[in-house]
Amino acid sequence: MKIIENPNKADWSDILQRPTQTVNDIENTVTQIFDDVKQNGDKAIAKYTERFDGVTLDTNLVSSDEIEFAKSQVSADLKDAITIAYKNIERFHAAQKTSKVEVETMVGVHCWQEKRAIEKIGLYIPGGTAPLFSTVLMLAIPAKIAGCREIVLCSPPNASGKIANEILFAADLCGVSKIIKVGGIQAIAGLTFGTENIPQVYKIFGPGNQFVTVAKQLATKYGVAIDMPAGPSELLVVADDSANPPFVASDLLSQAEHGADSQVILVSTSKTMIDDVLKAVDVQIEQLPRHDIAKKAIANSKLILVENDEIALDLINEYAPEHFIICSKNEDLFVNGIRNAGSVFIGNYTPESAGDYASGTNHTLPTNGFCKAYSGVNLDSFLKSITFQKITDKGLLDLGPIIEKMAAAEGLEAHKNAVTLRLNDLNKN
C-alpha cells in the first residue's frame, strides 16, 4: 500500500482515482456480444458460456430437481445462518414501506401518489471465485416485499456446469421465479433482449466486474433500467488513535479479497495508526486463502495521512466510497458530515462484513464515485411511484383559468382548449 502524507487538495483527484479501465476500453467487446445475443439468442448465449466459463450445457435452465439436491447439500448450520440473515434483511426492508401520499392542493383538486411494483426484474449474481449467495438475499428479499411478479436470476455456472448450492438454496428461500446458468456480458444481454430461455426484464440488479458494469450501462440504451453502476468493490476507513489497528487491517482486507481490481483506502490523522495498520495488513494477508487476489488489490490501495478531521471529511466526500467505516473519537463529525457514501459503519465493533451479510442493510451499492448521485439498493428500487389526480367541477372552475393563462403563454392552444371547452360546459350548466 502506498503511503501519502498531507496531499495538496489540487492532487486529490489523481490520488483518489480508481484502478479501473475506462468504458471505452471495454465497450467494444460488450457491444459485440450484445449484438450477437440480440440476433442469435440462446445460440449466442451458449457460445459465450463455453468460451468464458469453459462449459457446454445441455440446458442453462436450473431444474426443480437441481434446486432440491442443492438444498440437501447445504449444511444445517449455514441454512440457519442464512435464515437469520434473511429475517434481518426482510425486517429492515419491510420497514421501508410507505403509505399513499394524498393531498387536496386546492378545493376540489385531489392529488395522490401510490407505489406499484416493477413487474419483471432480473438479478445478476456473480459466481466465479466467490459465489455471492448473500447478494441473492439482498436483491430477492426486497423484490418479494415490493411484490415483483417475475424475478429472474442469472449466475455463471462452474466448470461442472452447476450453480453454487448456496445460491440455489437462497434463491429458493426467497421465491425466485426462474434461475438460469449464465454469467457475464451475455447474461445482461439476455435479460435485455430476451431469448428462448431468458425472459426480457424491465430492470436489472446486481454487482459484477467491469464488463458486467458496462453491459448494464449499455442495457439502458435499449430501454432496460438498472439499479446503479456497481463495479469493483471499494472501502474507505477513517481511523485515529482510538481505532484498533488489527480491526482496521481486517476490514481493509475484507474488501481487498473481493477482486484484484478492488480498492481500499485508510485516511488518518495519525502516522502511528497508519504504520500499525500497515504492519497488521502484512501479517493478516499471508493467512488468507485468497491472499494472491488481496495482494493485487492492496497494490492499488492507499494510506493517506491528513492534518485534521475536517480535511479528512472533505477528502472522503470527494472520494464518495461505496463502504465507509468510521473509527474516530470525532465520530459525530463524520456521521453528520458525510454526504457521499453508499453505506456507513460506525465504531470499532461494526465491521463492514456485518452489512455484507446479516445486519439487515443492503450491500448492493454504487461504486466509482457514483455515491455522489446514486443510492444503494432499497425497497423503492423495486417500485415505481405513480401519481393520480381527480378534479371536481368546483375545482376546475377555480383552477381552469390558471391553466388557460399558462397554456396560452406557452403557445399551446390545444392545451388551453382542453380546459376552455370544459369551463364553457360548466358555465352553461
C-alpha positions in Angstrom: 0.0 0.0 0.0 1.2 3.4 -0.9 1.5 6.0 2.0 0.6 9.6 1.0 1.3 12.3 3.5 -0.7 15.6 3.6 -1.5 15.8 -0.1 -2.5 19.1 -1.7 -6.2 19.4 -2.5 -5.3 20.0 -6.1 -3.8 16.5 -6.2 -6.8 14.7 -4.6 -8.4 13.8 -7.9 -5.3 12.0 -9.1 -4.7 10.3 -5.8 -8.3 9.1 -5.5 -8.5 7.5 -8.9 -10.0 4.0 -9.1 -7.9 1.2 -10.6 -10.5 0.5 -13.3 -10.5 0.6 -17.0 -12.5 3.3 -18.8 -15.7 2.4 -20.6 -14.0 3.0 -23.9 -11.5 0.2 -23.1 -14.2 -2.5 -22.9 -17.3 -1.1 -24.6 -16.4 -2.6 -28.0 -16.4 -6.1 -26.5 -19.7 -5.5 -24.7 -21.3 -4.1 -27.9 -20.2 -7.1 -30.0 -21.7 -9.6 -27.5 -24.9 -7.6 -27.2 -25.4 -7.6 -31.0 -24.7 -11.3 -31.2 -27.2 -12.2 -28.4 -29.8 -9.8 -29.9 -29.5 -11.6 -33.3 -28.9 -15.2 -32.2 -30.4 -15.6 -28.8 -29.6 -18.8 -26.8 -27.2 -20.0 -29.5 -25.0 -17.0 -28.8 -25.5 -17.4 -25.0 -24.3 -21.0 -25.2 -21.2 -19.9 -27.3 -20.1 -17.3 -24.8 -20.8 -19.7 -21.8 -18.5 -22.2 -23.4 -15.9 -19.5 -24.2 -15.8 -17.7 -20.9 -17.0 -20.3 -18.4 -15.4 -23.3 -20.1 -18.5 -25.5 -20.0 -21.0 -26.8 -22.6 -24.6 -27.1 -21.2 -27.4 -29.3 -22.4 -29.7 -26.6 -21.0 -29.0 -23.5 -19.0 -32.2 -23.7 -17.1 -32.0 -24.8 -13.5 -34.5 -27.6 -12.8 -36.5 -28.2 -9.6 -34.5 -31.4 -9.1 -31.3 -29.4 -9.1 -32.7 -27.0 -6.6 -33.8 -29.8 -4.2 -30.4 -31.5 -4.5 -28.6 -28.2 -3.8 -30.7 -27.6 -0.7 -29.8 -31.0 0.6 -26.1 -30.2 0.2 -26.1 -27.0 2.3 -25.2 -27.7 6.0 -27.8 -27.1 8.7 -25.6 -24.5 10.4 -25.3 -22.5 7.2 -29.0 -22.8 6.5 -29.7 -21.4 10.0 -27.3 -18.5 9.4 -28.8 -17.7 6.0 -32.3 -17.8 7.6 -31.4 -15.4 10.4 -29.8 -13.0 7.8 -33.0 -13.4 5.7 -35.1 -12.3 8.7 -32.9 -9.3 9.4 -32.8 -8.1 5.8 -36.6 -8.7 5.5 -37.3 -6.7 8.7 -35.2 -3.7 7.6 -36.6 -3.5 4.1 -40.2 -4.1 5.2 -39.8 -1.1 7.4 -39.2 1.0 4.3 -42.8 0.7 3.1 -44.6 4.0 2.8 -48.3 4.7 2.7 -50.2 6.5 0.0 -49.5 10.3 -0.1 -52.7 12.2 -0.6 -53.4 16.0 -0.6 -56.1 18.4 -1.7 -53.9 21.1 -3.3 -56.9 23.4 -3.6 -60.6 22.9 -3.1 -61.8 20.2 -5.5 -58.3 19.3 -6.7 -57.3 15.9 -5.3 -53.8 14.6 -5.9 -52.2 11.4 -4.6 -49.2 9.1 -5.2 -49.2 5.4 -4.9 -46.4 2.9 -5.5 -46.5 -0.1 -7.8 -44.0 -3.0 -8.1 -41.8 -3.3 -11.2 -43.3 -6.4 -12.8 -40.3 -8.1 -14.3 -36.8 -7.8 -12.8 -33.5 -9.6 -13.4 -31.0 -10.4 -10.7 -27.3 -10.8 -11.6 -25.4 -12.9 -9.0 -21.7 -13.1 -9.5 -20.1 -16.6 -9.3 -16.5 -17.2 -10.2 -14.1 -17.3 -7.4 -16.7 -16.2 -4.8 -20.3 -17.2 -5.4 -22.2 -14.4 -3.7 -25.3 -16.2 -2.3 -25.6 -13.2 0.1 -26.4 -11.0 -2.9 -29.4 -13.2 -3.6 -30.8 -12.2 -0.2 -30.1 -8.6 -0.8 -31.9 -8.4 -4.1 -34.6 -11.0 -4.0 -36.0 -10.2 -0.5 -36.9 -6.5 -1.3 -38.2 -7.6 -4.7 -40.5 -10.1 -2.9 -41.6 -7.5 -0.4 -42.3 -5.0 -3.2 -44.5 -7.6 -5.0 -42.5 -8.0 -8.2 -44.4 -10.6 -10.3 -41.4 -12.1 -12.1 -37.9 -12.5 -10.5 -35.3 -13.9 -12.9 -31.9 -14.9 -11.5 -28.8 -15.3 -13.7 -25.5 -16.6 -12.3 -22.5 -18.2 -14.2 -22.0 -22.0 -14.0 -18.8 -23.5 -12.6 -16.6 -25.9 -14.6 -19.1 -28.7 -13.8 -22.0 -26.8 -15.2 -23.5 -26.1 -11.8 -24.5 -23.0 -9.8 -23.3 -23.0 -6.2 -25.6 -24.9 -3.8 -25.8 -21.9 -1.5 -27.0 -19.6 -4.3 -29.8 -22.1 -5.2 -30.8 -22.5 -1.6 -31.0 -18.8 -1.1 -32.9 -18.3 -4.4 -35.5 -20.9 -3.4 -35.8 -19.4 0.1 -36.6 -16.0 -1.5 -39.1 -17.2 -4.0 -37.1 -16.5 -7.2 -39.2 -17.3 -10.3 -36.6 -18.7 -12.7 -32.9 -19.5 -12.4 -30.6 -19.5 -15.4 -26.9 -20.7 -15.7 -25.4 -17.7 -17.5 -23.0 -15.0 -16.4 -21.0 -12.0 -17.6 -21.9 -9.7 -20.5 -24.1 -12.4 -22.1 -26.3 -12.7 -19.1 -27.0 -8.9 -19.1 -27.6 -9.1 -22.9 -30.1 -12.0 -22.4 -32.0 -10.1 -19.8 -32.0 -7.0 -22.0 -33.3 -8.6 -25.2 -34.9 -11.9 -24.0 -34.1 -15.3 -25.6 -35.9 -18.6 -25.8 -34.8 -19.4 -22.2 -34.1 -16.0 -20.7 -37.1 -13.7 -20.2 -36.7 -10.0 -21.1 -37.0 -7.8 -17.9 -37.7 -4.2 -17.2 -34.9 -3.6 -14.7 -31.6 -5.4 -13.9 -30.0 -5.5 -10.5 -26.7 -6.8 -9.2 -23.0 -6.2 -8.9 -20.3 -7.6 -11.2 -16.9 -6.9 -12.7 -16.1 -4.0 -15.0 -17.5 -5.9 -18.1 -20.8 -6.5 -16.3 -21.0 -2.9 -15.2 -20.5 -1.6 -18.7 -23.0 -4.2 -20.0 -25.6 -2.9 -17.6 -25.0 0.7 -18.7 -25.4 -0.4 -22.3 -28.7 -2.1 -21.4 -30.2 1.3 -20.6 -29.8 2.2 -24.3 -32.3 -0.5 -25.1 -34.9 0.7 -22.6 -34.0 -1.5 -19.7 -33.4 0.2 -16.4 -30.6 -0.7 -14.0 -30.2 -0.3 -10.2 -26.9 1.6 -10.5 -23.4 1.4 -11.8 -22.0 -1.1 -9.3 -18.5 -2.4 -10.2 -15.4 -3.5 -8.3 -15.7 -3.3 -4.5 -14.2 -0.4 -2.5 -13.8 0.6 1.1 -12.5 3.7 2.9 -11.8 3.7 6.6 -11.2 6.8 8.7 -9.3 6.0 11.9 -7.5 7.9 14.6 -5.6 6.7 17.6 -8.9 5.4 19.2 -9.1 2.7 16.5 -7.8 -0.8 16.8 -5.1 -1.4 14.1 -5.8 -5.2 13.6 -9.5 -4.4 13.2 -8.9 -1.8 10.6 -6.5 -4.0 8.7 -9.1 -6.8 8.7 -11.7 -4.5 7.3 -9.3 -3.3 4.5 -8.5 -6.9 3.6 -12.2 -8.0 3.7 -12.8 -5.8 0.6 -9.4 -6.4 -1.0 -10.1 -10.1 -1.2 -13.1 -9.5 -3.4 -11.0 -9.0 -6.5 -7.7 -7.7 -8.0 -9.5 -4.5 -9.1 -10.9 -3.7 -5.7 -9.6 -0.7 -3.8 -9.2 0.1 -0.1 -8.1 3.3 1.5 -7.2 4.3 5.0 -7.4 8.0 5.9 -5.9 9.0 9.3 -4.6 12.0 11.3 -2.2 9.6 13.0 1.1 8.4 11.4 1.4 5.8 14.1 -2.0 4.4 13.2 -1.0 4.2 9.6 2.2 2.4 10.4 0.4 -0.1 12.8 -2.3 -0.8 10.3 0.3 -1.5 7.5 2.1 -3.9 9.8 -1.2 -5.7 10.6 -2.1 -5.9 6.9 1.2 -7.6 6.2 0.6 -10.2 8.9 -3.0 -10.9 8.1 -2.8 -11.1 4.3 -0.5 -14.1 4.5 -3.1 -16.0 6.4 -5.8 -15.5 3.8 -6.7 -18.3 1.3 -7.3 -15.6 -1.3 -4.0 -13.8 -0.5 -2.9 -13.6 -4.1 -6.1 -11.7 -5.0 -5.9 -9.5 -1.9 -2.2 -8.6 -2.7 -3.2 -7.3 -6.1 -5.9 -5.2 -4.7 -3.7 -3.9 -1.9 -1.2 -2.7 -4.6 -3.9 -0.4 -5.8 -4.7 0.9 -2.4 -3.5 3.8 -0.3 -2.8 5.0 3.2 -3.4 8.8 3.4 -2.2 11.0 6.3 -4.1 14.3 6.7 -3.6 17.2 9.2 -7.1 17.2 10.8 -10.6 15.6 10.7 -12.1 18.4 8.7 -9.7 17.8 5.8 -10.3 14.1 6.2 -14.1 14.6 5.8 -13.6 16.8 2.7 -11.4 14.2 1.1 -13.8 11.4 1.9 -16.8 13.2 0.4 -14.7 13.8 -2.7 -13.9 10.1 -3.0 -17.5 9.0 -2.3 -16.8 5.5 -1.0 -19.0 2.5 -1.5 -18.3 1.4 2.1 -17.3 3.9 4.7 -16.1 2.9 8.2 -15.7 5.5 11.0 -13.3 4.7 13.9 -12.7 8.1 15.4 -13.1 10.0 18.6 -14.8 12.7 16.5 -17.4 10.2 15.4 -20.3 12.8 15.2 -18.3 15.0 12.8 -18.1 12.2 10.2 -21.6 10.8 10.8 -23.2 14.2 10.4 -20.9 15.4 7.7 -20.8 12.5 5.3 -22.7 13.4 2.1 -21.3 10.9 -0.4 -21.2 7.2 0.7 -23.1 4.0 -0.1 -23.2 2.5 3.4 -21.6 3.7 6.7 -20.3 1.6 9.5 -19.7 3.3 12.9 -17.3 2.3 15.7 -14.7 -0.4 16.4 -17.2 -3.2 16.6 -19.1 -2.5 13.4 -17.2 -4.4 10.7 -18.2 -3.9 7.1 -18.8 -7.6 6.9 -22.0 -7.1 9.0 -23.6 -5.1 6.2 -22.3 -7.6 3.6 -24.2 -10.4 5.2 -26.6 -10.2 8.1 -27.2 -6.9 9.9 -30.2 -6.1 7.6 -28.9 -3.2 5.4 -28.4 -3.8 1.7 -24.9 -4.5 0.3 -25.7 -3.7 -3.3 -24.1 -0.2 -3.5 -22.8 2.3 -6.1 -19.1 2.4 -6.7 -16.6 4.5 -8.7 -17.8 7.7 -7.1 -21.4 7.2 -8.1 -22.4 7.6 -4.4 -22.5 11.3 -5.2 -25.7 10.8 -7.2 -27.0 7.2 -6.5 -28.4 5.4 -3.5 -27.8 1.8 -2.7 -30.5 -0.8 -3.4 -33.5 -0.4 -1.1 -37.2 -1.2 -1.3 -38.0 1.7 -3.5 -35.5 0.4 -6.1 -38.2 -2.3 -7.0 -41.1 0.2 -7.0 -42.4 2.9 -9.3 -44.3 6.0 -8.0 -47.5 6.7 -9.9 -49.4 10.0 -9.4 -53.2 10.3 -9.6 -55.5 13.2 -9.7 -59.2 13.9 -9.7 -60.8 17.3 -10.1 -64.4 18.2 -9.3 -66.4 20.8 -11.2 -65.8 23.3 -8.5 -62.1 22.5 -8.6 -61.9 23.1 -12.4 -63.8 26.3 -12.2 -61.1 27.7 -9.9 -58.1 26.0 -11.4 -59.1 26.2 -15.1 -58.4 29.9 -15.7 -54.9 29.5 -14.3 -54.2 26.6 -16.7 -55.6 28.6 -19.6 -53.3 31.6 -18.9 -50.2 29.4 -18.6 -51.0 27.3 -21.7 -51.7 30.5 -23.8 -48.4 32.0 -22.6 -46.5 28.9 -23.8 -48.4 29.0 -27.2 -50.0 25.6 -26.7 -53.5 26.3 -27.8 -54.8 22.7 -27.7 -53.8 22.6 -24.0 -55.8 25.7 -23.4 -58.7 24.5 -25.4 -59.0 21.2 -23.4 -59.8 23.4 -20.4 -61.8 26.1 -22.1 -64.3 23.5 -23.5 -64.9 22.1 -20.1 -65.3 25.6 -18.5 -67.8 26.6 -21.1 -69.8 23.5 -20.4 -69.7 24.1 -16.7 -70.7 27.8 -17.0 -73.5 26.9 -19.4 -75.0 24.5 -16.9 
